[in-house]
Amino acid sequence: MPNLLDFPITAKWPPVHPDRLQLYSLATPNGVKVSIMLEETGLPYDAHRITLDSDGVTSPAFLSLNPNNKIPAIIDPQGPGGEPLALFESGAILLYLAEKTGRFLPAAPAQRWETIQWLMFQMAGVGPMFGQVGFFHRFAGKEYEDKRPLNRYVNEAKRLLGVLEGRLAGREWIMGDEYTIADIATLPWVRNLVGFYEAADLVGFGAYPNVARVLARFVERPAVIKGLATPA
């Protein structure tokens, strides 16, 4: 039977508790999705901080776990059949943890697939587009004289916020009364857009009161507060 220590990454980032799920991450919007989910479910885990450089995501140790050199990634020593399971891609990890714990993913087939639909909306749209706004507004892209790329992504971010605004009208969460992995995936990106990326005015965030309302509720959850600060 495979052992957690059979994974090469554990030589560089040794587990503190080998019987616990191992999280390799950074407190970015994609990274905190998984730490928030772990805090919400109460699953015990070790958190390893993985930097975005040659000592982190592009190191041979990390690439042995995720050849796509992106955080987050996990190893669950108690995977299916009781054997260790390694996973990367935040959406896949959220689905796995939801199924493992039976939480934050509706059991009824129609609601289950609708939740997965909104998870894919975040993965395919919200994350990539909001990230591009961040690059062209706050980071290296802001030096580009040609502002057409920035304008393109700002307009798409506004469109996506509009979709969320309509969805959240009259709802407590994306799926209604039930808090799900769709919220855990999406709201860290909204928080980053208007906070760390400093793009609230740029995207006219005041025009999306339902999004702002749900975001405010989200960041007050104790598990979210802890997850947003993990890894330290």
C-alpha positions as CSV (number, residue, x, y, z in Angstrom):
1,M,0.0,0.0,0.0
2,P,1.4,3.4,-0.9
3,N,2.6,5.6,1.9
4,L,2.4,9.4,2.2
5,L,6.2,9.6,2.3
6,D,6.4,7.8,-1.0
7,F,5.5,11.1,-2.7
8,P,8.7,13.1,-3.5
9,I,7.2,16.4,-2.4
10,T,7.2,15.2,1.2
11,A,11.0,15.3,1.3
12,K,11.0,19.0,0.6
13,W,7.9,19.8,2.7
14,P,7.7,17.1,5.4
15,P,4.3,16.4,6.9
16,V,3.9,17.4,10.5
17,H,1.1,14.9,10.8
18,P,1.5,12.1,8.2
19,D,-2.0,10.9,8.9
20,R,-3.6,14.2,7.9
21,L,-4.4,15.7,4.5
22,Q,-1.5,17.7,3.2
23,L,-2.2,21.1,1.6
24,Y,0.4,22.8,-0.6
25,S,-0.8,26.3,-1.3
26,L,-0.5,30.1,-0.9
27,A,-3.1,32.6,0.2
28,T,-4.2,33.6,-3.3
29,P,-7.9,33.4,-4.5
30,N,-7.4,29.9,-5.9
31,G,-5.4,28.8,-2.9
32,V,-7.8,30.0,-0.2
33,K,-10.7,28.1,-1.8
34,V,-9.2,24.9,-0.5
35,S,-8.1,26.2,2.9
36,I,-11.6,27.7,3.4
37,M,-13.2,24.4,2.4
38,L,-10.9,22.5,4.8
39,E,-11.8,24.8,7.6
40,E,-15.5,24.6,6.8
41,T,-15.5,20.8,6.8
42,G,-13.3,20.5,9.9
43,L,-11.0,18.0,8.2
44,P,-7.5,18.0,9.9
45,Y,-4.7,19.1,7.6
46,D,-1.1,20.3,7.4
47,A,-0.6,23.5,5.4
48,H,2.6,24.0,3.5
49,R,3.3,27.5,2.0
50,I,4.5,27.2,-1.6
51,T,6.0,30.3,-3.1
52,L,5.6,31.3,-6.7
53,D,9.2,30.9,-7.7
54,S,11.9,28.4,-8.4
55,D,11.9,27.3,-4.8
56,G,8.2,26.7,-4.8
57,V,5.9,26.0,-7.7
58,T,8.6,25.4,-10.3
59,S,10.8,23.2,-8.0
60,P,11.2,19.6,-9.0
61,A,9.5,18.6,-5.7
62,F,6.3,20.5,-6.4
63,L,6.3,19.6,-10.1
64,S,6.3,15.9,-9.0
65,L,2.8,16.6,-7.5
66,N,1.5,19.1,-10.0
67,P,3.2,19.3,-13.4
68,N,1.2,22.4,-14.2
69,N,3.2,24.2,-11.5
70,K,0.1,25.9,-9.9
71,I,-1.2,26.0,-6.4
72,P,-3.2,24.6,-4.7
73,A,-2.5,20.9,-4.6
74,I,-3.2,18.2,-2.0
75,I,-2.3,14.7,-0.9
76,D,-5.0,12.9,1.1
77,P,-3.4,9.9,2.9
78,Q,-7.0,8.6,3.4
79,G,-8.1,8.7,-0.2
80,P,-10.5,6.3,-1.9
81,G,-10.0,2.8,-0.8
82,G,-7.9,4.0,2.1
83,E,-4.9,4.8,-0.2
84,P,-3.2,8.2,-0.7
85,L,-4.7,10.4,-3.4
86,A,-2.8,13.4,-4.9
87,L,-4.9,16.1,-6.6
88,F,-4.3,19.5,-8.2
89,E,-6.8,22.1,-9.7
90,S,-8.8,23.9,-7.1
91,G,-12.2,23.0,-8.6
92,A,-11.4,19.3,-8.7
93,I,-10.2,19.5,-5.1
94,L,-13.4,21.3,-3.9
95,L,-15.5,18.6,-5.6
96,Y,-13.4,15.8,-4.0
97,L,-13.6,17.3,-0.5
98,A,-17.3,17.9,-0.9
99,E,-17.8,14.2,-1.8
100,K,-15.5,13.0,0.9
101,T,-17.3,14.8,3.6
102,G,-20.8,14.9,2.2
103,R,-20.9,18.7,2.7
104,F,-21.4,21.9,0.6
105,L,-22.6,20.0,-2.5
106,P,-26.4,19.2,-2.6
107,A,-27.3,15.5,-2.7
108,A,-30.3,15.9,-5.0
109,P,-29.1,15.4,-8.6
110,A,-30.6,18.5,-10.1
111,Q,-29.2,20.8,-7.4
112,R,-25.9,19.0,-7.4
113,W,-25.4,19.6,-11.1
114,E,-26.6,23.2,-10.8
115,T,-23.9,23.8,-8.1
116,I,-21.3,22.2,-10.4
117,Q,-22.5,24.5,-13.2
118,W,-21.7,27.6,-11.0
119,L,-18.4,26.1,-9.9
120,M,-17.5,25.8,-13.6
121,F,-18.7,29.4,-14.2
122,Q,-16.1,30.5,-11.6
123,M,-13.3,28.3,-13.0
124,A,-13.8,29.2,-16.6
125,G,-14.9,32.9,-16.3
126,V,-14.6,34.7,-13.0
127,G,-11.1,33.5,-12.1
128,P,-9.3,34.0,-15.4
129,M,-11.0,37.3,-16.2
130,F,-10.7,38.9,-12.8
131,G,-7.0,37.8,-12.7
132,Q,-6.4,39.6,-16.0
133,V,-7.9,42.7,-14.5
134,G,-5.4,42.4,-11.7
135,F,-2.5,42.0,-14.1
136,F,-3.4,45.0,-16.3
137,H,-4.6,47.3,-13.5
138,R,-2.2,46.6,-10.6
139,F,0.8,44.6,-11.8
140,A,3.2,44.7,-14.7
141,G,0.4,45.2,-17.3
142,K,-0.4,48.6,-15.9
143,E,2.7,50.0,-17.6
144,Y,1.4,49.1,-21.1
145,E,0.5,52.2,-23.0
146,D,-2.2,50.4,-25.0
147,K,-5.2,50.2,-22.7
148,R,-7.3,48.0,-24.9
149,P,-6.4,44.8,-23.0
150,L,-7.3,46.4,-19.7
151,N,-10.6,47.7,-21.1
152,R,-11.4,44.3,-22.6
153,Y,-11.0,42.5,-19.2
154,V,-12.7,45.2,-17.2
155,N,-15.7,45.0,-19.5
156,E,-15.8,41.2,-19.1
157,A,-15.4,41.5,-15.3
158,K,-18.4,43.8,-15.3
159,R,-20.4,41.4,-17.4
160,L,-19.6,38.5,-15.0
161,L,-20.4,40.6,-12.0
162,G,-23.7,41.4,-13.7
163,V,-24.4,37.7,-14.0
164,L,-23.7,37.1,-10.4
165,E,-25.8,40.1,-9.4
166,G,-28.8,38.7,-11.2
167,R,-28.2,35.3,-9.7
168,L,-28.0,36.6,-6.1
169,A,-31.1,38.7,-6.3
170,G,-33.4,37.4,-3.6
171,R,-30.9,34.6,-2.6
172,E,-28.7,34.2,0.4
173,W,-26.1,32.3,-1.6
174,I,-25.5,31.3,-5.2
175,M,-27.6,28.2,-4.7
176,G,-30.3,30.0,-2.6
177,D,-30.4,29.2,1.2
178,E,-27.6,26.6,0.9
179,Y,-24.0,27.6,1.1
180,T,-22.0,25.5,-1.3
181,I,-18.7,25.0,-3.1
182,A,-19.9,27.5,-5.7
183,D,-19.7,30.3,-3.1
184,I,-16.4,29.0,-1.7
185,A,-14.9,29.1,-5.2
186,T,-16.4,32.4,-6.4
187,L,-16.3,34.9,-3.5
188,P,-12.6,34.8,-2.8
189,W,-12.1,36.1,-6.4
190,V,-14.7,38.9,-5.9
191,R,-12.9,39.8,-2.7
192,N,-9.5,40.0,-4.5
193,L,-10.9,42.0,-7.4
194,V,-12.2,44.8,-5.2
195,G,-9.6,44.5,-2.4
196,F,-6.1,43.4,-3.4
197,Y,-6.5,44.3,-7.0
198,E,-7.9,47.7,-6.0
199,A,-10.4,47.6,-8.9
200,A,-13.7,48.4,-7.1
201,D,-14.0,51.8,-8.8
202,L,-12.7,50.5,-12.1
203,V,-15.5,47.9,-12.4
204,G,-18.1,50.1,-10.8
205,F,-18.6,47.7,-7.9
206,G,-21.3,49.9,-6.4
207,A,-23.6,48.7,-9.2
208,Y,-23.7,45.2,-7.7
209,P,-25.3,45.5,-4.3
210,N,-26.3,41.8,-4.1
211,V,-22.7,40.7,-4.8
212,A,-21.5,43.1,-2.1
213,R,-24.1,41.8,0.3
214,V,-23.2,38.2,-0.1
215,L,-19.4,38.9,-0.1
216,A,-19.9,40.7,3.3
217,R,-21.6,37.7,4.8
218,F,-19.0,35.4,3.4
219,V,-16.0,37.1,4.9
220,E,-17.6,37.1,8.3
221,R,-17.7,33.3,8.5
222,P,-15.2,32.0,11.1
223,A,-13.9,29.3,8.7
224,V,-13.5,31.9,5.9
225,I,-11.5,34.2,8.2
226,K,-9.1,31.3,9.1
227,G,-9.0,30.0,5.5
228,L,-8.1,33.4,4.1
229,A,-5.0,33.5,6.3
230,T,-3.8,29.9,5.4
231,P,-1.0,29.1,4.8
232,A,0.4,31.8,7.0
